[in-house]
Amino acid sequence: MTEGVPQTEPTPGGGRPRNADATRAAILRAARERFAADGYDRATIRAIAADARIDPSMVMRYYGSKEGLFAAAAEFDLRLPDLSGTPADRLGETLVSFFFTRWEEDTTLPALLRTASTNPSGAERVRDIFATQLGTAVARVVADPTEAPHRAGLVASQLLGVALTRYVLRLPPMVDLSPPALAAWLAPTIQRYLRDPTPR
């Protein structure tokens, strides 16, 4: 490749070639639309490639697998509530109830968790989501903001553990429990992570 000349990629049907950045952007745009329309399980690399007007082999070249593409394309907003106005003794209950409502209605996070267990890009995406979104929410309600990262990490360990066992591994005892019952078990632990004094 000549230095300084953008790399181009062929398009199906002999259309005008696109450079690599434009190809990646087209793939990600098509993937987001396809995952949103069909869900993770039904979306296919072939359909995404057709939407992007690119050969399926190019999708695999850039992202390696469907899991890698999903991790790169996923735009996941936890849509966390503002906890700053929540009574201090109800923070755990409020946060847990919110998460169960979110998970029961949306299959995107479980799909991302499945990807994260086998794909480094997926794992990085989950870390980023929880560090930036949950970490910010926790920092607003803890007594000492310098402890927010550790407290948010402890909260995430519980929430992600429940999500993994209920929605990904589908362990029967976890699946059988209703969301209110799970919340009743989990909320006191989350409350402790958010508000109890740091163990010395």
Residue pairs with C-beta under 8 A, 6 or more apart in sequence:
1 7
6 19
6 20
6 21
7 19
7 20
8 17
8 18
8 19
8 20
9 17
9 18
9 19
9 20
9 23
9 54
9 58
10 17
10 55
11 17
11 18
11 53
11 54
12 53
12 54
12 55
15 53
18 26
23 52
23 54
23 58
23 62
24 62
26 52
26 53
26 54
27 48
27 49
27 52
27 54
27 58
27 59
27 62
27 63
27 69
28 72
28 73
29 52
30 48
30 49
30 51
30 52
31 43
31 48
31 52
31 69
31 70
31 72
31 73
32 73
32 75
33 51
34 43
34 47
34 48
34 51
35 43
35 70
35 73
35 74
35 108
37 43
38 47
39 107
39 111
40 70
40 107
40 108
40 111
40 114
41 111
43 66
44 66
45 56
45 59
45 60
45 66
45 69
46 56
48 59
48 69
49 55
49 56
49 58
49 59
52 59
59 69
63 69
63 72
65 119
67 114
67 115
67 118
67 119
67 122
68 119
68 121
68 122
70 111
70 112
70 115
70 122
71 112
71 115
71 116
71 119
71 121
71 122
71 124
71 125
72 121
72 125
74 108
74 112
74 125
76 108
76 109
76 112
76 125
76 129
77 133
78 102
78 129
78 133
78 134
79 102
80 95
80 98
80 133
80 134
80 137
81 94
81 98
82 137
82 140
83 91
83 94
83 95
83 137
83 140
83 141
84 140
84 141
86 94
86 141
88 141
88 195
89 191
89 195
91 141
91 190
91 191
91 194
91 195
92 186
92 187
92 188
92 189
92 190
92 191
92 192
92 193
92 194
92 195
93 183
93 187
93 191
95 137
95 155
95 187
95 190
95 194
96 159
96 182
96 183
96 186
96 187
96 190
97 183
97 187
99 159
100 179
100 182
100 183
101 179
102 109
103 109
103 110
103 163
103 166
103 167
104 179
109 163
109 167
110 163
110 167
110 168
112 122
112 125
112 126
112 129
113 126
113 160
113 163
113 164
113 167
113 168
114 168
115 121
115 122
115 125
116 122
116 123
116 125
116 126
117 123
117 164
117 168
126 160
130 152
130 156
130 160
131 149
131 152
134 152
134 155
134 156
135 148
135 149
135 152
137 152
138 148
138 151
138 152
138 155
138 194
139 145
139 148
139 152
141 194
142 148
142 151
142 194
142 195
143 195
144 198
147 198
151 193
151 194
154 193
155 190
155 193
155 194
158 186
158 189
158 190
158 193
159 186
159 190
162 174
162 182
162 186
165 171
165 174
166 174
166 175
166 177
166 182
174 182
177 185
